[in-house]
Amino acid sequence: MSALKAEAPPARATLYQATIEVDASRAEQIALALEEAPDPSPVAVGLFDLGEDRFEVFAHYESAPRREALLVLIEGAGGEGLGPLLIEEVADADWVTLSQGQRGAVQAGRFLVYGSHDRDRVKRRRLAIEIDAGQAFGTAHHASTRGCLIALDDALKRARPRCVLDMGTGTGVLAIAAAKMLRVPVLASDNDPLAVAIAADNARKNGVKPLVRVLKASGFGHPHQSRVKPDLVLANLLARALHDLAPAMSRHVAQRGTAILSGVTQTQARGIEARYSAFGFSLKKRIILDGWTTLVITRRRARVLRD
């Protein structure tokens, strides 16, 4: 996303990270419970696929969270198959190493996403994107982000969108990818002001700052979004958010426009497909990676249905 004016996020002397290993079937519910909690309120929540139907859920906090409060949230979201809850300080100097785990570069279609620690090992190429994990989600190591990039790469082989919107942009990786490929203005949005700043800074680092405009917004809530008719929407969100966005998508996406939806498990994907079908979208492609599904859908008719 891109704010009208966005600064890099302020340095932090110390953050606190809470991590817990959980069954895949409960990972998203637990992450959502931590994300929506007003107390303690996290600055970031994410998931890492550990394989063998296990996920690590992590949350970062500006002050040390109370263990009892976190356990209540986790157990209330379905506390089966839980590992131990770990809470530790994260020094600012160790942020990227810890949150990105110094993971290697990720190839997704024609895109290559890498961290700054790999800069010297990555050859210069137009569709290489430098993204360090931080207080925003989206490094392409998670299957939902990787699926979006693969779907985006495929979609841009078939069409050349004139208006692109990346909703819930996080680090801005999808917006940056679209801007690098198309060289057209891309609108991005996130409801987290810290993510807005991070995405705008990443756009600058990747040489597409003039093309990526980042807004603080939920859904289509910003006035500027209501004035555009995107013919490509990227939405890597949780299942509940995607479900709730269907009516607005049917009003805002251009006729015959495409939406790439991700952040849902294989089980949840069928419900999301049915929901968007009821609001005038047809399924074009389904990409499944590590149990996560990316849906490519097209708006098939002008008639707008009401929720």
TORKE-544200 format. One record per residue (C-alpha): x, y, z; residue in three letters. Coordinates in pm, whole numbers. Layout:
<site <X Y Z> "Ala">
...
***
This chain:
<site <0 0 0> "Met">
<site <115 350 -28> "Ser">
<site <43 640 196> "Ala">
<site <37 993 68> "Leu">
<site <347 1036 280> "Lys">
<site <495 742 468> "Ala">
<site <810 723 672> "Glu">
<site <1008 412 755> "Ala">
<site <893 253 1081> "Pro">
<site <1065 388 1390> "Pro">
<site <1347 187 1543> "Ala">
<site <1252 -11 1850> "Arg">
<site <1493 -94 2130> "Ala">
<site <1305 -411 2218> "Thr">
<site <1003 -606 2101> "Leu">
<site <854 -918 2252> "Tyr">
<site <775 -1231 2053> "Gln">
<site <528 -1498 2158> "Ala">
<site <541 -1826 1964> "Thr">
<site <352 -2151 1989> "Ile">
<site <340 -2464 1775> "Glu">
<site <-11 -2582 1688> "Val">
<site <-200 -2825 1466> "Asp">
<site <-265 -2696 1112> "Ala">
<site <-641 -2719 1165> "Ser">
<site <-626 -2460 1446> "Arg">
<site <-345 -2233 1328> "Ala">
<site <-554 -1968 1153> "Glu">
<site <-815 -1948 1430> "Gln">
<site <-542 -1895 1691> "Ile">
<site <-362 -1635 1476> "Ala">
<site <-691 -1449 1425> "Leu">
<site <-768 -1455 1799> "Ala">
<site <-427 -1304 1876> "Leu">
<site <-458 -1047 1596> "Glu">
<site <-800 -920 1704> "Glu">
<site <-728 -907 2079> "Ala">
<site <-739 -551 2217> "Pro">
<site <-534 -650 2522> "Asp">
<site <-264 -751 2463> "Pro">
<site <-265 -585 2122> "Ser">
<site <7 -715 1883> "Pro">
<site <200 -516 1625> "Val">
<site <220 -824 1400> "Ala">
<site <85 -1178 1383> "Val">
<site <193 -1449 1142> "Gly">
<site <216 -1818 1061> "Leu">
<site <501 -2041 949> "Phe">
<site <434 -2384 801> "Asp">
<site <652 -2637 983> "Leu">
<site <535 -2931 774> "Gly">
<site <359 -3251 883> "Glu">
<site <38 -3056 960> "Asp">
<site <207 -2834 1217> "Arg">
<site <234 -2453 1219> "Phe">
<site <418 -2201 1431> "Glu">
<site <198 -1903 1523> "Val">
<site <390 -1593 1627> "Phe">
<site <286 -1253 1759> "Ala">
<site <499 -948 1833> "His">
<site <429 -693 2107> "Tyr">
<site <569 -357 2211> "Glu">
<site <561 -458 2577> "Ser">
<site <581 -797 2743> "Ala">
<site <241 -972 2716> "Pro">
<site <96 -1160 3011> "Arg">
<site <130 -1535 2958> "Arg">
<site <-208 -1604 3119> "Glu">
<site <-386 -1362 2884> "Ala">
<site <-230 -1522 2577> "Leu">
<site <-315 -1873 2694> "Leu">
<site <-680 -1773 2742> "Val">
<site <-692 -1642 2384> "Leu">
<site <-515 -1947 2240> "Ile">
<site <-719 -2204 2428> "Glu">
<site <-1041 -2020 2347> "Gly">
<site <-959 -2045 1977> "Ala">
<site <-922 -2422 1996> "Gly">
<site <-626 -2530 2200> "Gly">
<site <-571 -2883 2073> "Glu">
<site <-224 -3016 1995> "Gly">
<site <-46 -2718 2146> "Leu">
<site <326 -2692 2201> "Gly">
<site <474 -2475 2478> "Pro">
<site <410 -2101 2467> "Leu">
<site <739 -1912 2445> "Leu">
<site <772 -1541 2518> "Ile">
<site <1106 -1372 2460> "Glu">
<site <1260 -1032 2398> "Glu">
<site <1361 -943 2044> "Val">
<site <1639 -686 2021> "Ala">
<site <1598 -448 1727> "Asp">
<site <1930 -557 1581> "Ala">
<site <1809 -918 1571> "Asp">
<site <1465 -845 1425> "Trp">
<site <1522 -955 1066> "Val">
<site <1727 -1259 1165> "Thr">
<site <1461 -1383 1407> "Leu">
<site <1144 -1302 1217> "Ser">
<site <1275 -1408 877> "Gln">
<site <1500 -1681 1011> "Gly">
<site <1760 -1586 747> "Gln">
<site <1553 -1795 505> "Arg">
<site <1681 -1819 151> "Gly">
<site <1541 -1658 -161> "Ala">
<site <1203 -1782 -290> "Val">
<site <1122 -1832 -657> "Gln">
<site <754 -1781 -745> "Ala">
<site <695 -1784 -1118> "Gly">
<site <918 -1518 -1270> "Arg">
<site <947 -1338 -936> "Phe">
<site <1235 -1391 -692> "Leu">
<site <1185 -1267 -335> "Val">
<site <1491 -1240 -112> "Tyr">
<site <1603 -1077 211> "Gly">
<site <1879 -818 244> "Ser">
<site <2106 -1088 387> "His">
<site <2095 -1253 41> "Asp">
<site <2157 -934 -155> "Arg">
<site <2514 -1022 -249> "Asp">
<site <2411 -1372 -364> "Arg">
<site <2119 -1266 -581> "Val">
<site <2200 -1162 -936> "Lys">
<site <2047 -835 -1052> "Arg">
<site <1720 -904 -1231> "Arg">
<site <1415 -693 -1305> "Arg">
<site <1168 -912 -1116> "Leu">
<site <1379 -966 -804> "Ala">
<site <1214 -817 -494> "Ile">
<site <1400 -745 -171> "Glu">
<site <1176 -791 133> "Ile">
<site <1294 -829 491> "Asp">
<site <1051 -978 739> "Ala">
<site <948 -721 995> "Gly">
<site <634 -605 1166> "Gln">
<site <430 -685 852> "Ala">
<site <337 -1009 683> "Phe">
<site <462 -1113 339> "Gly">
<site <805 -1249 245> "Thr">
<site <688 -1526 2> "Ala">
<site <804 -1796 242> "His">
<site <443 -1854 342> "His">
<site <248 -2056 86> "Ala">
<site <-34 -1800 64> "Ser">
<site <202 -1524 -49> "Thr">
<site <389 -1757 -282> "Arg">
<site <60 -1874 -432> "Gly">
<site <-43 -1512 -497> "Cys">
<site <284 -1439 -675> "Leu">
<site <252 -1751 -892> "Ile">
<site <-108 -1658 -977> "Ala">
<site <-7 -1298 -1049> "Leu">
<site <273 -1410 -1279> "Asp">
<site <33 -1636 -1469> "Asp">
<site <-241 -1370 -1492> "Ala">
<site <-1 -1112 -1633> "Leu">
<site <96 -1350 -1914> "Lys">
<site <-266 -1338 -2032> "Arg">
<site <-374 -979 -1970> "Ala">
<site <-235 -636 -1893> "Arg">
<site <-442 -473 -1618> "Pro">
<site <-463 -95 -1617> "Arg">
<site <-574 -57 -1253> "Cys">
<site <-434 -283 -978> "Val">
<site <-536 -290 -611> "Leu">
<site <-349 -487 -342> "Asp">
<site <-563 -520 -29> "Met">
<site <-402 -606 304> "Gly">
<site <-65 -543 146> "Thr">
<site <152 -615 454> "Gly">
<site <512 -574 335> "Thr">
<site <389 -458 -4> "Gly">
<site <543 -756 -186> "Val">
<site <243 -817 -416> "Leu">
<site <201 -450 -504> "Ala">
<site <574 -422 -576> "Ile">
<site <562 -735 -792> "Ala">
<site <273 -595 -997> "Ala">
<site <443 -258 -1036> "Ala">
<site <771 -417 -1147> "Lys">
<site <599 -638 -1401> "Met">
<site <349 -387 -1542> "Leu">
<site <520 -52 -1485> "Arg">
<site <178 102 -1413> "Val">
<site <49 270 -1094> "Pro">
<site <-60 25 -825> "Val">
<site <-285 111 -531> "Leu">
<site <-223 -79 -208> "Ala">
<site <-393 -66 129> "Ser">
<site <-369 -200 482> "Asp">
<site <-552 -124 805> "Asn">
<site <-225 -129 1003> "Asp">
<site <-38 205 990> "Pro">
<site <291 26 1059> "Leu">
<site <236 -196 754> "Ala">
<site <156 115 549> "Val">
<site <495 263 641> "Ala">
<site <680 -65 579> "Ile">
<site <515 -122 240> "Ala">
<site <593 231 124> "Ala">
<site <955 195 237> "Asp">
<site <985 -140 57> "Asn">
<site <848 19 -260> "Ala">
<site <1122 281 -233> "Arg">
<site <1393 19 -175> "Lys">
<site <1276 -176 -479> "Asn">
<site <1271 125 -710> "Gly">
<site <895 149 -762> "Val">
<site <801 421 -513> "Lys">
<site <653 648 -788> "Pro">
<site <424 363 -896> "Leu">
<site <300 226 -561> "Val">
<site <62 438 -358> "Arg">
<site <-14 303 -12> "Val">
<site <-332 392 179> "Leu">
<site <-445 318 533> "Lys">
<site <-781 150 483> "Ala">
<site <-994 -152 564> "Ser">
<site <-1158 -315 264> "Gly">
<site <-1268 -46 19> "Phe">
<site <-1301 211 297> "Gly">
<site <-1072 482 161> "His">
<site <-1240 751 -57> "Pro">
<site <-976 707 -325> "His">
<site <-1064 337 -359> "Gln">
<site <-1428 422 -424> "Ser">
<site <-1324 628 -727> "Arg">
<site <-1140 349 -908> "Val">
<site <-1254 30 -1082> "Lys">
<site <-964 -213 -1050> "Pro">
<site <-941 -481 -1315> "Asp">
<site <-701 -677 -1093> "Leu">
<site <-738 -714 -716> "Val">
<site <-487 -897 -496> "Leu">
<site <-619 -999 -153> "Ala">
<site <-403 -1220 68> "Asn">
<site <-622 -1213 379> "Leu">
<site <-784 -1446 629> "Leu">
<site <-1095 -1641 533> "Ala">
<site <-1332 -1428 742> "Arg">
<site <-1210 -1106 579> "Ala">
<site <-1241 -1254 229> "Leu">
<site <-1593 -1375 306> "His">
<site <-1700 -1031 428> "Asp">
<site <-1545 -853 127> "Leu">
<site <-1749 -1041 -137> "Ala">
<site <-2032 -782 -172> "Pro">
<site <-1787 -493 -198> "Ala">
<site <-1576 -686 -451> "Met">
<site <-1884 -730 -671> "Ser">
<site <-1944 -354 -665> "Arg">
<site <-1587 -238 -718> "His">
<site <-1409 -488 -942> "Val">
<site <-1437 -399 -1311> "Ala">
<site <-1655 -610 -1539> "Gln">
<site <-1449 -915 -1645> "Arg">
<site <-1188 -806 -1390> "Gly">
<site <-981 -1060 -1196> "Thr">
<site <-935 -1110 -824> "Ala">
<site <-660 -1326 -674> "Ile">
<site <-766 -1441 -327> "Leu">
<site <-537 -1619 -83> "Ser">
<site <-487 -1688 286> "Gly">
<site <-735 -1977 306> "Val">
<site <-683 -2345 372> "Thr">
<site <-805 -2612 131> "Gln">
<site <-1103 -2672 359> "Thr">
<site <-1200 -2305 367> "Gln">
<site <-1150 -2252 -6> "Ala">
<site <-1473 -2424 -110> "Arg">
<site <-1679 -2189 103> "Gly">
<site <-1499 -1885 -37> "Ile">
<site <-1554 -2011 -392> "Glu">
<site <-1927 -2052 -327> "Ala">
<site <-1951 -1711 -162> "Arg">
<site <-1792 -1528 -456> "Tyr">
<site <-1989 -1730 -710> "Ser">
<site <-2306 -1596 -547> "Ala">
<site <-2174 -1244 -601> "Phe">
<site <-2102 -1282 -972> "Gly">
<site <-1753 -1433 -991> "Phe">
<site <-1636 -1745 -1177> "Ser">
<site <-1344 -1963 -1068> "Leu">
<site <-1061 -1964 -1323> "Lys">
<site <-782 -2134 -1133> "Lys">
<site <-704 -2292 -798> "Arg">
<site <-343 -2314 -674> "Ile">
<site <-271 -2536 -374> "Ile">
<site <61 -2510 -191> "Leu">
<site <138 -2676 143> "Asp">
<site <-231 -2702 229> "Gly">
<site <-305 -2334 146> "Trp">
<site <-520 -2232 -150> "Thr">
<site <-501 -1935 -386> "Thr">
<site <-812 -1870 -595> "Leu">
<site <-816 -1682 -925> "Val">
<site <-1167 -1558 -999> "Ile">
<site <-1323 -1333 -1266> "Thr">
<site <-1624 -1107 -1233> "Arg">
<site <-1867 -1247 -1486> "Arg">
<site <-2169 -1016 -1481> "Arg">
<site <-2259 -657 -1410> "Ala">
<site <-2556 -724 -1183> "Arg">
<site <-2461 -657 -821> "Val">
<site <-2609 -883 -556> "Leu">
<site <-2674 -764 -203> "Arg">
<site <-2538 -937 104> "Asp">
***
